[in-house]
């Protein structure tokens, strides 16, 4: 599955709850260290999730503070690295859609 195929669903989920594409992009940039241009390039290339996270040169060390359940699984207990990164992102988008403040989502 490609990141590019899931990205529109992140936007839709956020917008249904009154949040914005810019907030989704900010979360993704915070998690991965991508610039907006780099993020857009990854989407344009239809990069798969494994490559998307592998090419992120500065994954945020605070992502280890992301805790909770996504799809019935505790994110902090996921051992497979790529799946854990995907679930971290899913959890952040869930928090956005639930109305959590950006400062809290970005672990500030």
N, CA, C and O of each residue as an XYZ file, in Angstrom:
432
protein
N       0.847     -1.185      0.000
C       0.000      0.000      0.000
C       0.886      1.240      0.000
O       1.897      1.297      0.701
N       0.498      2.216     -0.785
C       1.323      3.416     -0.853
C       0.830      4.478      0.130
O      -0.353      4.566      0.460
N       1.782      5.264      0.572
C       1.446      6.396      1.424
C       0.483      7.316      0.667
O      -0.484      7.823      1.234
N       0.768      7.520     -0.623
C      -0.045      8.426     -1.444
C      -1.507      7.982     -1.535
O      -2.401      8.819     -1.663
N      -1.754      6.677     -1.472
C      -3.139      6.201     -1.555
C      -3.894      6.399     -0.242
O      -5.121      6.491     -0.243
N      -3.177      6.465      0.868
C      -3.808      6.640      2.180
C      -3.919      8.125      2.555
O      -4.838      8.524      3.270
N      -2.982      8.929      2.068
C      -2.932     10.352      2.408
C      -4.283     11.067      2.228
O      -4.692     11.800      3.128
N      -4.998     10.881      1.088
C      -6.303     11.560      0.957
C      -7.297     11.168      2.048
O      -8.154     11.969      2.423
N      -7.189      9.949      2.554
C      -8.084      9.505      3.626
C      -7.771     10.239      4.935
O      -8.675     10.551      5.710
N      -6.485     10.510      5.171
C      -6.113     11.310      6.346
C      -6.758     12.700      6.252
O      -7.312     13.210      7.226
N      -6.672     13.300      5.058
C      -7.244     14.638      4.847
C      -8.763     14.605      5.065
O      -9.317     15.449      5.770
N      -9.420     13.627      4.454
C     -10.877     13.505      4.579
C     -11.291     13.335      6.030
O     -12.228     13.982      6.498
N     -10.589     12.462      6.740
C     -10.917     12.216      8.149
C     -10.812     13.507      8.959
O     -11.680     13.804      9.779
N      -9.750     14.270      8.726
C      -9.550     15.524      9.450
C     -10.617     16.557      9.075
O     -11.196     17.205      9.947
N     -10.871     16.703      7.774
C     -11.818     17.723      7.319
C     -13.241     17.438      7.765
O     -14.010     18.371      7.998
N     -13.611     16.154      7.888
C     -14.947     15.800      8.380
C     -15.169     16.333      9.791
O     -16.301     16.596     10.197
N     -14.080     16.486     10.527
C     -14.167     16.952     11.913
C     -13.759     18.419     12.056
O     -13.476     18.887     13.159
N     -13.730     19.141     10.929
C     -13.447     20.571     10.992
C     -11.976     20.921     11.060
O     -11.629     22.068     11.342
N     -11.112     19.971     10.811
C      -9.670     20.244     10.806
C      -9.220     20.439      9.361
O     -10.035     20.322      8.446
N      -7.945     20.734      9.139
C      -7.499     21.123      7.797
C      -6.380     20.233      7.255
O      -5.702     19.520      7.995
N      -6.217     20.306      5.935
C      -5.108     19.628      5.260
C      -3.779     20.148      5.807
O      -2.839     19.377      6.004
N      -3.703     21.466      6.054
C      -2.465     22.046      6.589
C      -2.089     21.421      7.927
O      -0.909     21.195      8.198
N      -3.088     21.141      8.767
C      -2.806     20.498     10.052
C      -2.315     19.067      9.853
O      -1.405     18.619     10.550
N      -2.915     18.350      8.904
C      -2.460     16.993      8.595
C      -1.013     17.040      8.130
O      -0.183     16.253      8.587
N      -0.707     17.969      7.213
C       0.661     18.094      6.703
C       1.644     18.451      7.821
O       2.762     17.938      7.861
N       1.220     19.329      8.720
C       2.083     19.713      9.845
C       2.414     18.499     10.711
O       3.555     18.332     11.140
N       1.429     17.665     10.963
C       1.638     16.449     11.750
C       2.623     15.525     11.046
O       3.538     14.993     11.674
N       2.439     15.336      9.753
C       3.334     14.448      8.998
C       4.752     15.005      8.976
O       5.718     14.258      9.132
N       4.880     16.320      8.783
C       6.218     16.937      8.795
C       6.860     16.802     10.172
O       8.058     16.534     10.267
N       6.083     16.984     11.244
C       6.601     16.838     12.609
C       7.119     15.419     12.822
O       8.202     15.228     13.375
N       6.352     14.430     12.387
C       6.720     13.034     12.605
C       7.951     12.635     11.801
O       8.824     11.935     12.313
N       8.029     13.071     10.552
C       9.049     12.566      9.627
C      10.243     13.473      9.404
O      11.315     13.009      9.016
N      10.064     14.766      9.648
C      11.131     15.712      9.345
C      11.134     16.180      7.895
O      11.990     16.974      7.506
N      10.186     15.697      7.089
C      10.089     16.161      5.708
C       9.722     17.638      5.670
O       8.987     18.126      6.528
N      10.242     18.354      4.661
C       9.745     19.696      4.368
C       8.430     19.526      3.603
O       8.100     18.418      3.180
N       7.685     20.607      3.425
C       6.436     20.512      2.671
C       6.721     20.050      1.239
O       5.983     19.235      0.686
N       7.783     20.570      0.649
C       8.150     20.178     -0.718
C       8.496     18.685     -0.787
O       8.078     17.990     -1.713
N       9.253     18.203      0.189
C       9.615     16.779      0.214
C       8.376     15.905      0.401
O       8.257     14.851     -0.224
N       7.463     16.337      1.253
C       6.225     15.598      1.473
C       5.422     15.504      0.174
O       4.959     14.428     -0.203
N       5.267     16.625     -0.494
C       4.524     16.645     -1.756
C       5.196     15.762     -2.808
O       4.517     15.116     -3.606
N       6.524     15.737     -2.807
C       7.270     14.889     -3.741
C       7.006     13.408     -3.472
O       6.851     12.623     -4.407
N       6.956     13.028     -2.197
C       6.666     11.636     -1.831
C       5.264     11.235     -2.296
O       5.054     10.120     -2.775
N       4.322     12.143     -2.151
C       2.948     11.872     -2.587
C       2.907     11.730     -4.107
O       2.281     10.812     -4.639
N       3.576     12.642     -4.793
C       3.617     12.623     -6.256
C       4.241     11.329     -6.789
O       3.794     10.789     -7.800
N       5.274     10.839     -6.102
C       5.963      9.606     -6.532
C       5.186      8.343     -6.168
O       5.571      7.238     -6.550
N       4.087      8.514     -5.425
C       3.288      7.370     -4.964
C       4.141      6.370     -4.176
O       4.066      5.157     -4.371
N       4.937      6.924     -3.297
C       5.860      6.155     -2.472
C       5.106      5.211     -1.542
O       4.081      5.579     -0.968
N       5.626      3.979     -1.395
C       5.022      3.058     -0.429
C       5.437      3.479      0.976
O       6.376      4.254      1.153
N       4.728      2.960      1.964
C       4.990      3.361      3.353
C       6.416      3.050      3.788
O       7.052      3.867      4.454
N       6.918      1.890      3.421
C       8.270      1.516      3.843
C       9.298      2.521      3.344
O      10.166      2.956      4.100
N       9.200      2.887      2.075
C      10.117      3.872      1.496
C       9.877      5.249      2.102
O      10.825      5.979      2.393
N       8.614      5.598      2.290
C       8.258      6.896      2.857
C       8.963      7.107      4.199
O       9.556      8.158      4.438
N       8.891      6.105      5.066
C       9.540      6.250      6.377
C      11.048      6.059      6.290
O      11.788      6.708      7.030
N      11.520      5.189      5.410
C      12.966      4.958      5.262
C      13.685      6.217      4.763
O      14.822      6.485      5.150
N      13.014      6.979      3.906
C      13.632      8.183      3.342
C      13.476      9.408      4.235
O      14.037     10.464      3.941
N      12.730      9.279      5.307
C      12.580     10.385      6.264
C      13.851     10.421      7.110
O      14.074      9.552      7.952
N      14.664     11.419      6.879
C      15.986     11.442      7.506
C      15.996     11.887      8.962
O      16.988     11.695      9.665
N      14.895     12.482      9.416
C      14.904     12.933     10.817
C      13.578     12.630     11.501
O      12.822     13.538     11.848
N      13.307     11.341     11.690
C      12.100     10.945     12.419
C      12.155     11.574     13.811
O      13.190     11.535     14.477
N      11.052     12.145     14.235
C      11.005     12.870     15.500
C      11.196     11.912     16.679
O      10.433     10.960     16.836
N      12.219     12.166     17.511
C      12.434     11.282     18.662
C      11.274     11.304     19.668
O      11.122     10.363     20.446
N      10.464     12.354     19.664
C       9.327     12.435     20.579
C       8.182     11.519     20.170
O       7.206     11.383     20.908
N       8.288     10.889     19.002
C       7.207      9.985     18.574
C       7.054      8.816     19.533
O       5.998      8.187     19.580
N       8.099      8.520     20.299
C       8.008      7.444     21.290
C       7.031      7.788     22.412
O       6.651      6.917     23.195
N       6.623      9.060     22.490
C       5.637      9.480     23.490
C       4.209      9.178     23.034
O       3.265      9.315     23.813
N       4.052      8.769     21.777
C       2.724      8.453     21.242
C       2.295      7.104     21.810
O       2.940      6.082     21.576
N       1.219      7.121     22.544
C       0.708      5.905     23.191
C      -0.765      5.746     22.850
O      -1.434      6.701     22.453
N      -1.253      4.536     23.008
C      -2.676      4.321     22.821
C      -2.971      3.202     21.846
O      -2.073      2.491     21.394
N      -4.244      3.061     21.533
C      -4.714      1.948     20.711
C      -5.178      2.459     19.353
O      -5.925      3.432     19.259
N      -4.722      1.786     18.310
C      -5.183      2.032     16.944
C      -5.519      0.674     16.352
O      -4.698     -0.243     16.378
N      -6.714      0.549     15.823
C      -7.177     -0.728     15.238
C      -7.032     -1.884     16.232
O      -6.681     -3.002     15.855
N      -7.308     -1.597     17.505
C      -7.286     -2.635     18.521
C      -5.915     -3.056     19.009
O      -5.794     -4.016     19.769
N      -4.869     -2.340     18.575
C      -3.501     -2.695     18.958
C      -2.826     -1.494     19.612
O      -2.939     -0.371     19.121
N      -2.123     -1.733     20.721
C      -1.372     -0.661     21.380
C      -0.159     -0.308     20.522
O       0.671     -1.169     20.231
N      -0.058      0.959     20.118
C       1.025      1.359     19.207
C       2.401      1.123     19.816
O       3.346      0.777     19.107
N       2.513      1.307     21.113
C       3.824      1.155     21.752
C       4.277     -0.305     21.832
O       5.431     -0.579     22.164
N       3.379     -1.234     21.530
C       3.734     -2.660     21.587
C       4.004     -3.271     20.211
O       4.354     -4.447     20.115
N       3.846     -2.486     19.155
C       4.078     -2.995     17.796
C       5.578     -3.128     17.570
O       6.326     -2.160     17.706
N       6.005     -4.329     17.226
C       7.435     -4.579     17.072
C       7.956     -4.290     15.671
O       9.090     -3.834     15.523
N       7.155     -4.544     14.640
C       7.619     -4.333     13.267
C       7.757     -2.825     13.030
O       6.775     -2.091     13.138
N       8.974     -2.358     12.707
C       9.241     -0.910     12.655
C       8.352     -0.107     11.705
O       7.842      0.943     12.095
N       8.156     -0.566     10.485
C       7.338      0.207      9.550
C       5.894      0.273     10.026
O       5.270      1.332      9.969
N       5.363     -0.840     10.489
C       3.978     -0.845     10.975
C       3.827      0.071     12.184
O       2.806      0.744     12.324
N       4.826      0.106     13.057
C       4.770      1.001     14.220
C       4.724      2.465     13.753
O       3.959      3.260     14.298
N       5.533      2.822     12.753
C       5.532      4.202     12.245
C       4.175      4.539     11.620
O       3.657      5.640     11.810
N       3.605      3.593     10.876
C       2.277      3.809     10.276
C       1.250      4.052     11.369
O       0.430      4.963     11.261
N       1.289      3.251     12.412
C       0.312      3.395     13.503
C       0.541      4.665     14.311
O      -0.414      5.258     14.813
N       1.815      5.095     14.444
C       2.064      6.396     15.079
C       1.326      7.481     14.289
O       0.637      8.322     14.865
N       1.479      7.449     12.971
C       0.826      8.454     12.136
C      -0.690      8.336     12.247
O      -1.381      9.347     12.374
N      -1.210      7.120     12.201
C      -2.657      6.918     12.350
C      -3.154      7.509     13.672
O      -4.193      8.167     13.712
N      -2.415      7.273     14.737
C      -2.808      7.757     16.065
C      -2.829      9.284     16.096
O      -3.738      9.881     16.673
N      -1.833      9.916     15.477
C      -1.788     11.377     15.446
C      -2.976     11.945     14.661
O      -3.574     12.940     15.069
N      -3.310     11.314     13.544
C      -4.458     11.766     12.747
C      -5.759     11.552     13.534
O      -6.664     12.385     13.477
N      -5.850     10.439     14.263
C      -7.024     10.203     15.129
C      -7.158     11.311     16.165
O      -8.255     11.815     16.404
N      -6.041     11.688     16.778
C      -6.070     12.745     17.791
C      -6.537     14.063     17.179
O      -7.312     14.796     17.793
N      -6.069     14.361     15.978
C      -6.492     15.573     15.272
C      -7.997     15.542     15.032
O      -8.696     16.517     15.306
N      -8.489     14.423     14.524
C      -9.917     14.288     14.212
C     -10.786     14.356     15.468
O     -11.949     14.751     15.397
N     -10.228     13.976     16.607
C     -10.984     14.029     17.864
C     -10.957     15.425     18.487
O     -11.547     15.645     19.545
N     -10.276     16.360     17.838
C     -10.300     17.740     18.320
C      -9.190     18.118     19.279
O      -9.225     19.197     19.872
N      -8.209     17.252     19.441
C      -7.097     17.553     20.338
C      -6.308     18.755     19.810
O      -6.169     18.926     18.598
N      -5.800     19.574     20.707
C      -5.020     20.758     20.324
C      -3.704     20.332     19.658
O      -3.101     19.330     20.041
N      -3.276     21.101     18.668
C      -2.042     20.773     17.947
C      -0.842     20.678     18.884
O       0.024     19.824     18.692
N      -0.780     21.544     19.891
C       0.361     21.497     20.825
C       0.457     20.128     21.507
O       1.547     19.597     21.715
N      -0.703     19.575     21.847
C      -0.724     18.261     22.495
C      -0.382     17.161     21.496
O       0.372     16.241     21.813
N      -0.941     17.258     20.285
C      -0.660     16.256     19.259
C       0.839     16.211     18.959
O       1.416     15.135     18.796
N       1.459     17.382     18.888
C       2.886     17.472     18.569
C       3.775     17.321     19.798
O       4.972     17.605     19.754
N       3.178     16.877     20.880
C       3.904     16.566     22.126
C       4.785     17.722     22.595
O       5.947     17.530     22.952
N       4.200     18.943     22.586
C       4.971     20.136     23.022
C       4.786     20.361     24.495
O       5.346     21.306     25.051
